[in-house]
Amino acid sequence: MNVFGVTGWKNAGKTGLMERLVAEITARGFTVSTVKHAHHAFDVDQKGRDSYRHRAAGAHEVMLASGKRVAQMTELRETPEPKLAELLARLSPVDLVLIEGYKREAHPKIEAFRQEAGHALIAPGDPSIRAVAADVSLDLDRPVFDLDDTVAIADFILREVGLLATHAPEATGLRPPPLKNDCFALPPGVNWTPVDEALAELKERLRVVVGQEEVPLADAAGRVLAEDLVAKRSNPPLPNTAVDGYGFSGGVPEGEAQFPLIDGRAAAGIPYQGRVPEGAAIRVLTGAALPDGVDTVVLEEDCAIGADQIAFHGPIKQGANTRKAGEDVAEGEVALPKGRVLTPADLALASAIGFGVLNVFQPLRVGVLSTGDELVEPGESAGPGQIFDANRPMLLSAIARFGYEAVDLGRVKDDRDGLRAQLDAAAERVDVILTSGGASAGDEDHVSALLRESGALAEWRIALKPGRPLALGVWNGVPVFGLPGNPVAAFVCTLIFARPSLSKMAGSGWVEPLGFDLPAAFSKRKKPGRREFLRARMRNGRAEVFKSEGSGRVSGLSWAEGLVELGDEGHEIVEGDLVRFYPYGSFGL
C-alpha cells in the first residue's frame, strides 16, 4: 500500500490537514485509510457498555460489530506498543494510508507548521519530510504549501506515491486528470458510451451515501431498511386455529363422529388453561392458541351441537383448520431484506414479528438546480429570448415521486462564480445534486467547466437519443448529475440514469423499469448507433408514439404515458412489430 504521513508539533494543524486531505482524496475516487499515533492513554470505548465490561473483565481483544461498522480493541497490558509496520499490516488494502504522527518513522511525510505554536521546524533535519504546509512564507530546500491549500497538497501527495501523473503542461499551468479518477471516470479512449455500458458502470461504482437512523414503526412507510429484519418472534407464535369451531386430537375417518364437549373455550388472547382429554372436544374461536390435547379443528358450520356434545361427518384430516407456530415466519428468519423500501404490508409483518422501531437509511436529499441566462420563473414576465424554467418543477416532482427528499436549489445565471457559490451551498444541504443545462462543452456550459476545474468531471457522451451530453462528477464530496437543458432530454436522462443511481445511493439497490412488448401503431426507420426512447402511450393494445421526435416538444412528455425503447442496432419498424414499452409507472412516477 502507498503510505504518506502528516507530522508536526502539537497545535501545528495536523489533524485539520488530515481531515481535509481525506475528504479531498476520497472525493477523487481513491480509497483512503488513516493511522494516528497518540502519546497518551486513550479510550474509544464508553464505561458501562458491554464491550467496556468485556475489556474490564480481562479480554485481550474485543471486537464490536454492527451493520454500520466494526471496531477491534486490543489491550496491550504492559506489552510493547506495536511497530507502525505491524499496524499497517492489519489494514485492508486501499489506495493510500495517511499517517498522523510517527515523526521518527522513515515513511515520506509533509510537515504541518503554524508559527504561533512556537516550535521550530522539523523539516531541516529530517530528509523524510518531503514538503511543508505552513501558515507563513518559508525559504526551504523543498516545496512549501499554504496550510489551507488542500487541493495542491493532495496533488503533491498523490504524485509522490504514484497515484497522479508527475508532469503538467508548463505553458498553461493546467493539471492533467488523475490516472485513477472519481467513480464516474470512463476508460481512456472512450468517446461514445452505449447505454447498457453506462448503466453497468454506474451500478458497479456507486455506493450508499446516506447514514442510518432508527424510526418508530408508524413512521417507517416508504423508508429503506438499513439491515436485514430478522424475526424476533415467530408468526404465529403458537399453534392456533384458523376458524371458529371445535377442537380435538387426531383425525376422524369417514362416517359419523361424536365428541363430548368439555366446559370452557379458547379465544384469541384468552387461551384455555387446562388440557383437553383424549376423545373430547372444546369450543375454539379463530386465532386462539390450540389448547393442550388439541391438534385438529372442525368447522362450526359442519357440526350439530347438543347440550354437551357435537356430531359431524368425517373424514377430517389430522391438523385440519389449524396453523403451525412459525408457519408464516419463524423466529430468527430474515423476514425483510436490507434495502427494502417499506410498504404498508411490510409494516404489518414487522409488527407481527416483534418490531416497534426499525433501523432505516436516512432520506436521500436530492437538490435540483437550473442554470441559464435565458430562464425565468414560471408565471413571471418573459422577455425576448427568455423561456420559462420547465425543468426544475418537473425534476422536483419526479424526485418526490421516486420517494426522496426534493430540495429546490433555485436557478443561477450563466455566471461561473455564482454557480460555484451555489454548488458550495448545495453541498452542505443535500446528498446528490441534479443540474439542468450547462452539461455540454460550450462557452456558457459552466457546470461541466467547474467540475472539470475541480478535477472530478467525467463527460459522458451517451449513445442515446434524446439526451447525449451527461456531465457526472463530485463537488465537495457530493455527486453531481449534470443533465441536459432540454426538458425532454433531461426527463429521459433522469428516468434512465438518475433514477437507478439515486436508488443505489439511497440504499435501496439498483432498480430497473419493468417493460412489456406491444404491437407498434407506428412505422419508423431507425439508424444504428444510438439507443432511442420515444414518447409513447398505449391505446387499444398497441403502442402509439408522439407525432414529433423533436426534443423541444415538451407537450409530448405530457401526452405520453411512457417510453418506447428502440435498441442500439438499426432496423425498420412497421405497424404490428413488437416494441418494448415502459409505462411511466414502472419508473416510479
C-alpha positions as CSV (number, residue, x, y, z in Angstrom):
1,M,0.0,0.0,0.0
2,N,1.0,3.6,-0.5
3,V,1.9,5.4,2.7
4,F,2.3,9.1,3.4
5,G,2.5,10.9,6.7
6,V,1.4,14.2,8.2
7,T,3.7,15.3,11.0
8,G,4.4,18.3,13.1
9,W,4.4,19.6,16.7
10,K,1.3,20.0,18.9
11,N,-1.2,22.6,17.6
12,A,0.5,22.7,14.2
13,G,-2.7,21.8,12.4
14,K,-2.0,18.2,11.7
15,T,-5.5,16.8,12.4
16,G,-7.2,19.6,10.4
17,L,-5.0,18.9,7.5
18,M,-5.6,15.2,7.7
19,E,-9.3,15.7,7.8
20,R,-9.3,17.9,4.7
21,L,-6.9,15.6,2.8
22,V,-9.1,12.5,3.5
23,A,-12.1,14.4,2.2
24,E,-10.3,15.7,-0.9
25,I,-8.6,12.5,-1.9
26,T,-11.7,10.3,-1.4
27,A,-13.7,12.7,-3.4
28,R,-11.4,12.0,-6.3
29,G,-12.3,8.3,-6.1
30,F,-9.3,6.9,-4.2
31,T,-9.7,4.8,-1.1
32,V,-8.0,6.1,2.0
33,S,-7.3,4.7,5.5
34,T,-5.7,6.5,8.4
35,V,-3.4,5.7,11.3
36,K,-2.9,8.2,14.2
37,H,-0.4,7.9,17.0
38,A,-1.3,9.1,20.5
39,H,1.3,9.9,23.1
40,H,-1.1,9.4,26.0
41,A,-3.6,6.9,27.2
42,F,-6.9,7.0,25.3
43,D,-10.1,5.1,25.2
44,V,-12.5,4.8,22.3
45,D,-15.0,2.8,24.4
46,Q,-17.6,4.0,26.9
47,K,-17.7,3.0,30.5
48,G,-20.7,0.8,31.2
49,R,-21.1,-0.5,27.7
50,D,-21.0,-4.3,27.1
51,S,-17.7,-4.1,25.2
52,Y,-16.2,-2.0,28.0
53,R,-17.2,-4.7,30.5
54,H,-15.6,-7.4,28.4
55,R,-12.3,-5.5,28.5
56,A,-12.5,-4.7,32.1
57,A,-13.1,-8.4,32.8
58,G,-9.7,-9.1,31.2
59,A,-10.3,-9.8,27.5
60,H,-7.2,-9.4,25.4
61,E,-9.1,-8.3,22.3
62,V,-12.7,-7.2,21.9
63,M,-14.4,-6.9,18.5
64,L,-17.5,-4.9,18.2
65,A,-19.6,-5.4,15.1
66,S,-22.8,-4.0,13.7
67,G,-24.3,-3.2,10.3
68,K,-22.6,0.2,10.4
69,R,-19.1,-0.5,11.4
70,V,-16.6,-3.0,13.0
71,A,-14.2,-2.0,15.8
72,Q,-11.4,-4.1,17.3
73,M,-9.8,-3.0,20.5
74,T,-6.6,-4.6,21.8
75,E,-5.4,-4.3,25.4
76,L,-1.6,-4.2,25.5
77,R,-1.5,-4.8,29.3
78,E,2.2,-3.8,29.7
79,T,3.3,-5.5,26.4
80,P,5.3,-3.3,23.9
81,E,3.4,-0.9,21.6
82,P,3.2,-2.5,18.1
83,K,5.5,-1.0,15.4
84,L,4.0,1.0,12.7
85,A,4.7,-1.7,10.1
86,E,2.7,-4.2,12.2
87,L,-0.2,-1.8,12.4
88,L,-0.2,-1.2,8.7
89,A,-0.2,-5.0,8.1
90,R,-3.5,-5.2,9.9
91,L,-5.3,-2.8,7.5
92,S,-7.3,-3.9,4.4
93,P,-5.8,-2.9,1.0
94,V,-6.5,0.7,0.0
95,D,-5.0,3.2,-2.5
96,L,-3.4,5.3,0.3
97,V,-2.8,5.2,4.0
98,L,-2.4,8.6,5.6
99,I,-0.5,8.6,8.9
100,E,-0.7,11.3,11.6
101,G,2.2,11.5,13.9
102,Y,5.0,8.9,14.0
103,K,7.5,11.6,13.2
104,R,10.5,9.4,13.8
105,E,9.5,6.7,11.3
106,A,11.1,6.7,7.8
107,H,8.0,6.9,5.6
108,P,7.6,10.1,3.5
109,K,5.8,13.0,5.2
110,I,4.6,16.5,4.9
111,E,5.1,18.8,8.0
112,A,2.3,21.0,9.2
113,F,3.6,24.2,10.7
114,R,1.9,27.1,12.4
115,Q,4.2,30.0,13.5
116,E,2.0,30.9,16.5
117,A,2.6,27.4,18.0
118,G,6.1,28.5,18.8
119,H,8.0,25.3,17.8
120,A,11.0,25.1,15.4
121,L,10.6,23.4,12.1
122,I,11.4,19.6,12.0
123,A,12.0,19.6,8.2
124,P,15.6,20.9,8.1
125,G,16.9,18.0,10.0
126,D,14.6,15.3,8.6
127,P,15.0,14.1,5.0
128,S,11.8,12.0,5.2
129,I,9.8,15.3,5.3
130,R,9.3,15.9,1.6
131,A,7.3,19.2,1.9
132,V,6.0,21.7,4.5
133,A,2.4,23.1,4.8
134,A,2.7,26.4,6.7
135,D,0.7,29.5,7.5
136,V,3.7,31.7,6.8
137,S,6.2,32.1,3.9
138,L,9.3,29.9,4.3
139,D,12.6,29.6,2.4
140,L,13.4,25.9,2.3
141,D,15.1,23.3,0.1
142,R,11.8,21.5,-0.5
143,P,8.2,22.5,-1.5
144,V,6.3,24.8,0.8
145,F,2.5,25.0,0.5
146,D,-0.1,27.2,2.1
147,L,-1.5,25.2,5.0
148,D,-5.0,25.7,3.7
149,D,-4.3,24.8,0.1
150,T,-5.7,21.3,0.4
151,V,-6.0,20.7,-3.3
152,A,-2.3,21.5,-4.0
153,I,-1.2,19.4,-1.0
154,A,-3.3,16.5,-2.2
155,D,-1.9,16.7,-5.7
156,F,1.6,16.7,-4.2
157,I,1.0,13.6,-2.1
158,L,-0.7,11.7,-4.9
159,R,2.2,12.5,-7.2
160,E,4.7,11.4,-4.6
161,V,3.1,8.0,-4.1
162,G,2.5,7.5,-7.9
163,L,-1.3,7.9,-8.0
164,L,-1.1,11.1,-10.0
165,A,0.9,11.9,-13.1
166,T,4.1,13.7,-12.2
167,H,4.2,16.2,-15.1
168,A,1.9,19.1,-16.1
169,P,1.8,21.4,-19.1
170,E,4.1,24.3,-18.3
171,A,2.5,26.8,-20.7
172,T,-1.0,26.7,-19.3
173,G,-0.5,25.5,-15.7
174,L,-3.3,23.0,-16.2
175,R,-3.0,19.7,-14.4
176,P,-3.9,16.5,-16.2
177,P,-6.7,14.5,-14.6
178,P,-5.7,11.8,-12.2
179,L,-4.8,8.4,-13.6
180,K,-7.5,7.0,-11.3
181,N,-10.4,9.4,-11.2
182,D,-13.7,9.5,-9.3
183,C,-16.4,7.0,-9.6
184,F,-17.7,8.4,-12.9
185,A,-14.4,8.2,-14.8
186,L,-14.6,6.4,-18.1
187,P,-11.8,4.2,-19.6
188,P,-9.2,6.1,-21.7
189,G,-10.2,6.5,-25.4
190,V,-13.9,6.0,-24.8
191,N,-15.9,8.7,-26.7
192,W,-19.4,7.3,-27.2
193,T,-20.7,5.1,-24.4
194,P,-23.5,2.7,-25.1
195,V,-26.5,3.0,-22.7
196,D,-26.0,-0.5,-21.2
197,E,-22.3,0.1,-20.6
198,A,-23.0,3.4,-18.9
199,L,-25.7,1.8,-16.7
200,A,-23.4,-1.1,-15.8
201,E,-20.6,1.4,-14.8
202,L,-22.9,3.4,-12.6
203,K,-24.3,0.2,-11.0
204,E,-20.8,-1.0,-10.2
205,R,-19.2,2.2,-8.9
206,L,-21.9,3.9,-7.0
207,R,-22.5,3.3,-3.2
208,V,-24.8,4.3,-0.4
209,V,-24.2,8.0,0.5
210,V,-26.7,8.4,3.4
211,G,-26.4,7.5,7.1
212,Q,-28.8,5.4,9.2
213,E,-31.3,6.1,11.9
214,E,-34.0,4.4,14.0
215,V,-37.6,5.4,13.5
216,P,-40.9,4.3,15.0
217,L,-42.7,1.6,13.0
218,A,-45.6,4.0,12.3
219,D,-43.2,6.4,10.6
220,A,-41.3,3.9,8.5
221,A,-43.5,3.6,5.4
222,G,-41.5,4.5,2.3
223,R,-38.2,4.3,4.2
224,V,-35.4,2.0,3.2
225,L,-34.3,-0.8,5.6
226,A,-30.7,-0.4,6.6
227,E,-30.3,-4.0,7.8
228,D,-32.0,-7.4,7.3
229,L,-35.1,-7.6,9.5
230,V,-34.7,-10.8,11.5
231,A,-37.8,-12.1,13.2
232,K,-37.7,-11.6,17.0
233,R,-40.7,-13.8,17.3
234,S,-42.4,-16.5,15.2
235,N,-45.6,-15.7,13.4
236,P,-47.9,-17.2,14.6
237,P,-46.1,-17.5,17.9
238,L,-48.1,-20.6,18.9
239,P,-50.2,-23.2,17.0
240,N,-53.6,-21.7,16.6
241,T,-57.0,-22.3,15.0
242,A,-57.8,-20.9,11.6
243,V,-61.6,-21.0,12.0
244,D,-64.4,-20.9,14.6
245,G,-65.3,-24.5,15.5
246,Y,-64.4,-27.3,17.9
247,G,-61.0,-28.7,18.6
248,F,-59.9,-32.2,19.5
249,S,-57.0,-34.6,19.0
250,G,-56.3,-36.6,15.9
251,G,-58.1,-37.1,12.6
252,V,-61.5,-38.6,12.0
253,P,-62.2,-41.3,9.4
254,E,-65.2,-41.2,7.0
255,G,-68.6,-41.6,8.6
256,E,-70.4,-40.1,11.6
257,A,-68.5,-38.9,14.6
258,Q,-69.5,-37.7,18.0
259,F,-67.4,-36.0,20.7
260,P,-68.4,-35.0,24.2
261,L,-67.8,-31.3,24.9
262,I,-65.9,-30.1,27.9
263,D,-66.6,-26.8,29.7
264,G,-64.6,-23.8,28.7
265,R,-63.3,-22.4,25.4
266,A,-60.2,-20.9,23.8
267,A,-60.3,-17.5,22.1
268,A,-57.7,-15.2,20.6
269,G,-55.7,-13.7,23.5
270,I,-57.6,-15.9,26.1
271,P,-56.1,-19.4,26.0
272,Y,-57.6,-22.4,27.7
273,Q,-55.5,-23.2,30.7
274,G,-56.2,-26.9,31.1
275,R,-55.8,-30.0,28.9
276,V,-58.4,-31.4,26.6
277,P,-58.8,-35.2,27.3
278,E,-58.4,-37.7,24.5
279,G,-61.7,-38.3,22.8
280,A,-63.2,-34.9,23.9
281,A,-63.7,-31.6,22.1
282,I,-63.6,-27.9,23.2
283,R,-65.1,-24.7,21.7
284,V,-62.3,-22.7,19.9
285,L,-62.5,-19.3,18.1
286,T,-60.4,-18.1,15.2
287,G,-56.9,-17.1,16.2
288,A,-57.0,-18.9,19.5
289,A,-53.9,-20.8,20.7
290,L,-54.6,-24.5,20.5
291,P,-55.1,-26.0,23.9
292,D,-53.0,-28.9,25.1
293,G,-54.5,-32.0,23.6
294,V,-55.9,-30.3,20.5
295,D,-54.3,-30.5,17.0
296,T,-57.4,-30.6,14.8
297,V,-60.5,-28.3,14.4
298,V,-63.8,-29.0,12.7
299,L,-65.8,-26.0,11.3
300,E,-68.7,-24.9,13.4
301,E,-70.9,-24.9,10.3
302,D,-70.3,-28.7,9.8
303,C,-71.4,-29.6,13.3
304,A,-74.7,-30.5,15.0
305,I,-74.4,-29.1,18.6
306,G,-76.1,-30.6,21.6
307,A,-76.0,-29.6,25.2
308,D,-72.8,-31.5,26.0
309,Q,-71.7,-33.0,22.7
310,I,-71.1,-32.4,19.0
311,A,-71.7,-34.5,15.9
312,F,-70.3,-34.2,12.4
313,H,-69.4,-36.3,9.3
314,G,-65.8,-37.3,8.6
315,P,-63.3,-37.6,7.2
316,I,-61.3,-34.8,8.9
317,K,-57.6,-34.9,8.4
318,Q,-55.4,-34.5,11.5
319,G,-54.2,-30.8,11.7
320,A,-57.2,-29.6,9.6
321,N,-58.1,-25.9,10.1
322,T,-55.1,-25.1,12.2
323,R,-51.9,-23.1,11.8
324,K,-48.5,-24.2,12.9
325,A,-46.3,-22.0,15.0
326,G,-43.9,-20.1,12.7
327,E,-45.6,-21.3,9.5
328,D,-45.6,-17.7,8.3
329,V,-42.2,-16.6,9.6
330,A,-40.0,-18.5,12.1
331,E,-38.0,-16.7,14.8
332,G,-34.5,-16.0,13.6
333,E,-35.6,-16.0,9.9
334,V,-34.9,-13.0,7.7
335,A,-38.4,-11.6,7.1
336,L,-37.4,-8.5,5.1
337,P,-34.0,-7.8,3.3
338,K,-31.8,-4.9,3.7
339,G,-32.5,-2.3,1.1
340,R,-36.3,-3.0,1.1
341,V,-38.5,0.1,0.5
342,L,-41.0,-0.4,3.2
343,T,-44.7,-0.8,2.2
344,P,-47.8,-0.7,4.5
345,A,-47.8,-4.5,4.3
346,D,-44.2,-4.7,5.4
347,L,-45.1,-2.7,8.5
348,A,-47.8,-5.2,9.3
349,L,-45.2,-8.0,9.0
350,A,-42.6,-6.1,11.1
351,S,-45.1,-5.6,13.8
352,A,-46.2,-9.2,13.8
353,I,-42.6,-10.4,14.3
354,G,-41.9,-8.1,17.2
355,F,-40.6,-4.8,15.9
356,G,-41.7,-1.4,17.1
357,V,-38.7,0.5,15.9
358,L,-36.8,0.0,12.6
359,N,-33.3,0.8,11.5
360,V,-33.6,2.6,8.2
361,F,-31.4,4.7,5.9
362,Q,-31.8,8.5,6.3
363,P,-33.8,10.0,3.5
364,L,-31.8,10.8,0.4
365,R,-31.8,14.6,-0.1
366,V,-31.7,15.4,-3.8
367,G,-31.2,19.0,-4.8
368,V,-32.3,20.4,-8.2
369,L,-30.6,23.4,-9.7
370,S,-31.4,25.1,-13.0
371,T,-28.8,27.1,-14.9
372,G,-29.1,29.6,-17.8
373,D,-29.5,33.3,-18.5
374,E,-32.5,32.6,-20.6
375,L,-34.6,31.2,-17.8
376,V,-37.3,33.0,-15.9
377,E,-39.6,31.7,-13.1
378,P,-42.9,30.2,-14.1
379,G,-45.6,32.9,-14.1
380,E,-43.2,35.8,-14.4
381,S,-43.0,38.0,-17.5
382,A,-40.7,36.6,-20.1
383,G,-38.8,39.0,-22.4
384,P,-37.4,38.3,-25.9
385,G,-35.2,35.3,-25.9
386,Q,-36.3,34.1,-22.5
387,I,-38.1,30.9,-21.6
388,F,-39.8,29.6,-18.5
389,D,-37.9,27.2,-16.3
390,A,-39.8,23.9,-17.1
391,N,-37.1,21.6,-15.8
392,R,-37.0,22.4,-12.1
393,P,-40.7,21.8,-11.3
394,M,-40.6,18.7,-13.4
395,L,-37.5,17.2,-11.8
396,L,-38.5,18.2,-8.2
397,S,-41.8,16.5,-8.7
398,A,-40.2,13.4,-10.2
399,I,-37.7,13.1,-7.3
400,A,-40.6,13.4,-4.8
401,R,-42.4,10.6,-6.7
402,F,-39.3,8.5,-6.5
403,G,-39.6,8.7,-2.7
404,Y,-36.7,11.1,-2.0
405,E,-36.5,14.5,-0.3
406,A,-36.6,17.0,-3.1
407,V,-34.7,20.2,-2.4
408,D,-35.2,23.3,-4.6
409,L,-31.8,24.9,-5.1
410,G,-33.3,27.6,-7.4
411,R,-31.7,28.8,-10.6
412,V,-28.5,30.5,-11.3
413,K,-27.5,32.6,-14.3
414,D,-24.6,31.7,-16.6
415,D,-22.1,33.0,-14.2
416,R,-19.3,30.8,-13.0
417,D,-18.7,32.4,-9.7
418,G,-22.4,32.4,-8.9
419,L,-22.7,28.8,-9.9
420,R,-19.6,27.9,-7.7
421,A,-21.2,29.6,-4.7
422,Q,-24.5,27.9,-5.3
423,L,-22.8,24.4,-5.6
424,D,-20.8,25.1,-2.4
425,A,-24.0,25.9,-0.5
426,A,-25.9,23.0,-2.0
427,A,-23.2,20.5,-1.0
428,E,-23.9,21.5,2.6
429,R,-27.6,20.8,2.3
430,V,-28.1,17.7,0.0
431,D,-26.7,14.3,-0.7
432,V,-26.9,14.5,-4.5
433,I,-27.2,17.4,-6.9
434,L,-29.1,17.4,-10.2
435,T,-28.4,20.3,-12.5
436,S,-30.1,21.0,-15.8
437,G,-28.3,23.0,-18.5
438,G,-24.5,23.6,-18.8
439,A,-23.6,20.0,-19.2
440,S,-22.0,20.2,-22.6
441,A,-18.8,21.8,-23.7
442,G,-19.8,25.3,-24.9
443,D,-18.7,28.7,-23.7
444,E,-21.6,29.0,-21.3
445,D,-21.7,25.4,-20.1
446,H,-20.4,26.3,-16.7
447,V,-21.5,23.1,-14.9
448,S,-19.1,20.9,-16.8
449,A,-16.4,23.6,-16.7
450,L,-16.5,23.9,-12.9
451,L,-16.5,20.1,-12.5
452,R,-13.5,19.9,-14.9
453,E,-11.7,22.5,-12.8
454,S,-12.3,20.6,-9.7
455,G,-10.7,17.5,-11.3
456,A,-13.8,15.4,-10.8
457,L,-15.6,15.5,-14.1
458,A,-16.5,12.8,-16.5
459,E,-18.3,14.0,-19.6
460,W,-20.2,11.0,-20.8
461,R,-21.3,11.2,-24.4
462,I,-24.1,8.7,-24.2
463,A,-25.2,6.9,-27.3
464,L,-28.7,8.0,-26.5
465,K,-31.5,10.0,-28.1
466,P,-32.6,12.3,-26.6
467,G,-30.0,13.2,-24.0
468,R,-26.5,12.8,-25.4
469,P,-24.4,15.0,-23.0
470,L,-24.3,13.9,-19.4
471,A,-21.8,15.5,-17.0
472,L,-21.1,13.4,-14.0
473,G,-18.8,14.5,-11.1
474,V,-18.3,15.2,-7.5
475,W,-18.5,18.6,-5.8
476,N,-17.2,18.9,-2.3
477,G,-17.8,15.2,-1.8
478,V,-21.4,15.4,-3.2
479,P,-22.3,13.5,-6.5
480,V,-23.5,15.8,-9.3
481,F,-25.6,14.8,-12.3
482,G,-25.3,17.4,-15.0
483,L,-28.4,16.9,-17.1
484,P,-29.1,18.4,-20.5
485,G,-31.0,21.7,-20.5
486,N,-33.6,20.4,-23.0
487,P,-36.6,19.3,-20.9
488,V,-37.3,16.2,-23.0
489,A,-33.6,15.1,-22.8
490,A,-33.4,16.0,-19.1
491,F,-36.6,13.9,-18.4
492,V,-35.3,10.9,-20.3
493,C,-31.8,11.0,-18.7
494,T,-33.5,11.3,-15.2
495,L,-35.6,8.2,-15.8
496,I,-32.9,6.1,-17.4
497,F,-29.7,7.1,-15.5
498,A,-30.5,9.3,-12.4
499,R,-33.4,7.2,-11.0
500,P,-31.4,3.9,-10.6
501,S,-28.4,5.8,-9.5
502,L,-30.4,7.6,-6.8
503,S,-31.9,4.3,-5.7
504,K,-28.4,2.8,-5.3
505,M,-27.2,5.8,-3.3
506,A,-30.3,5.8,-1.1
507,G,-29.6,2.2,0.0
508,S,-32.4,0.5,-1.9
509,G,-30.2,-1.0,-4.6
510,W,-30.2,-0.7,-8.3
511,V,-33.7,-0.6,-9.8
512,E,-34.7,-1.4,-13.4
513,P,-38.1,-0.5,-15.0
514,L,-40.5,-3.3,-15.9
515,G,-41.4,-3.1,-19.6
516,F,-43.5,-5.3,-21.9
517,D,-43.9,-5.9,-25.6
518,L,-46.7,-4.3,-27.6
519,P,-47.5,-4.2,-31.3
520,A,-46.4,-0.9,-32.8
521,A,-49.0,1.5,-34.0
522,F,-46.4,3.4,-36.0
523,S,-43.7,2.9,-38.6
524,K,-40.1,4.1,-38.3
525,R,-36.7,3.6,-39.9
526,K,-34.1,3.8,-37.2
527,K,-30.4,4.3,-37.9
528,P,-27.8,2.2,-36.0
529,G,-25.5,3.5,-33.3
530,R,-27.8,5.0,-30.6
531,R,-30.5,3.8,-28.2
532,E,-33.7,5.8,-28.8
533,F,-36.6,6.4,-26.4
534,L,-39.8,7.6,-28.0
535,R,-42.6,9.3,-26.0
536,A,-45.4,6.8,-26.2
537,R,-48.7,5.6,-24.8
538,M,-50.9,2.5,-25.1
539,R,-54.2,2.6,-27.0
540,N,-56.3,-0.4,-28.0
541,G,-53.4,-2.7,-27.0
542,R,-50.9,-1.0,-29.3
543,A,-48.0,1.5,-28.7
544,E,-48.6,4.9,-30.2
545,V,-45.7,7.4,-30.4
546,F,-45.8,11.2,-30.3
547,K,-46.2,12.9,-33.7
548,S,-42.8,14.6,-33.4
549,E,-39.5,13.3,-32.1
550,G,-38.2,16.9,-31.6
551,S,-36.7,17.1,-28.2
552,G,-38.1,20.7,-27.8
553,R,-41.7,19.4,-27.9
554,V,-42.4,19.5,-24.2
555,S,-46.1,18.7,-24.8
556,G,-45.0,15.2,-25.9
557,L,-44.0,14.4,-22.3
558,S,-47.5,15.3,-21.0
559,W,-49.2,13.5,-23.9
560,A,-47.2,10.3,-23.3
561,E,-47.8,7.7,-20.7
562,G,-44.4,6.0,-21.0
563,L,-41.5,5.4,-23.3
564,V,-40.9,3.0,-26.2
565,E,-37.3,1.8,-26.3
566,L,-35.6,1.1,-29.6
567,G,-32.3,-0.8,-29.4
568,D,-28.8,0.3,-30.5
569,E,-28.9,-1.5,-33.7
570,G,-30.6,-0.1,-36.9
571,H,-33.8,-1.6,-38.1
572,E,-37.1,-0.7,-39.8
573,I,-40.2,-0.9,-37.8
574,V,-43.6,-1.4,-39.4
575,E,-47.0,-1.4,-37.8
576,G,-47.7,-4.6,-35.9
577,D,-44.0,-5.3,-35.0
578,L,-43.4,-5.8,-31.3
579,V,-41.7,-2.9,-29.5
580,R,-40.7,-2.6,-25.8
581,F,-43.0,-0.2,-23.9
582,Y,-42.1,1.2,-20.4
583,P,-45.0,2.9,-18.6
584,Y,-44.1,5.9,-16.6
585,G,-45.3,3.9,-13.5
586,S,-42.5,1.4,-14.0
587,F,-40.1,4.3,-13.3
588,G,-41.8,5.2,-10.1
589,L,-43.9,8.1,-11.5
